[in-house]
Amino acid sequence: MSISANQTFCVSAWVRTSGGSSGAGGILKLWLLGGSYNDGESYSFASLNDNWTPIETCAVATTSHTFIRIQFYINVNGPTLDIDDVDVH
């Protein structure tokens, strides 16, 4: 993959607390990697219930990159997080 400076990439997903409970949370992180500098943006979410909730974050490349990484950092000792329909655009 070739990413040029000033290109914007976004990642979206649907999340919820699993099993009919509430309280799951974490961070969605979008990384633009493989260049002289790593770009990235994040979106924090918390106190989810069992309804599907959309989340999204976007990052603008400040230099060229060769790949994208998507990571979910889930709150430690929290309820199980369900993740669905992850899309990079």
N, C-alpha and C positions, 0 to 999 in steps of 0.2 A: 504494500500500500504506500502511496506517496501523498503526503499531506504538506501543503504549501503554507507559508506564512499568511496570516489573515483569514484562513479558512475557519469556519465555525462548525463544530460538531456538537450534537446534543444526544443525550441518552434519556429515555423515558422507560418507566416500568409501572406495574400495578402491584401494590403491596397490601398486606393485611396481617392481623394477628391470627394465628392458626387455632383451630379447634373451638371457635365460638367464644374465646376469651378476649381480653384486651391488654394493652400495655406494651406491645412490641415497638421497637424503634431502632434507629441506627443512622448510618450515613451512606448515601449513594455517591460514589466517586468516579469521575471520568478523567482518565489520564491520556495525554498525547505524549508518546514516548519515542525514543530512537533518534533524537536530535541532539544538538549541543546544549539544550535546556529542556527540561520536562515541564510541560504545561498541564494544568488540571484545574478542575472546579468540582465542588461537592454540594450536596443538598442533604441537610439533616432532617430527620423525621422522627416523631415520637408519639406516644400515647395512641397508637392505632387501635381501632376496634376490629370486629370481624367483617366489616364492609371493605370491599376493594377500594383502594385510594390511589389515584395517579400521582406519581412524582417525576420530576425531571430536573436535569442540570445541563448546562451548555458551557463549552470552552472554546476560546479563540486561540489559534496557534500563533505564537509570537515568532516562531522560527519553523523550519521544515522538520517533519517527523516521519517515521516509517511504520508506526503502528499505534493502535488504540487499545487501552485496557479499561475494562469496567470492573469495579469492585464494590461489594456491599460489605460494610463494616457493621455487624449486628451487635446491639447492646449486650454486654456480658451479663449472664444470669437473668436475662429477660425471657419473656415468652417466645415461643417459636414464631418466626417470621415466614409467611408465604410470599413468594415472588413469582410473578407471571408476566408474560408479554413484554420482555425486555427488547427495546428497539433503539438502534443507533441511526441517527439521521442528521 
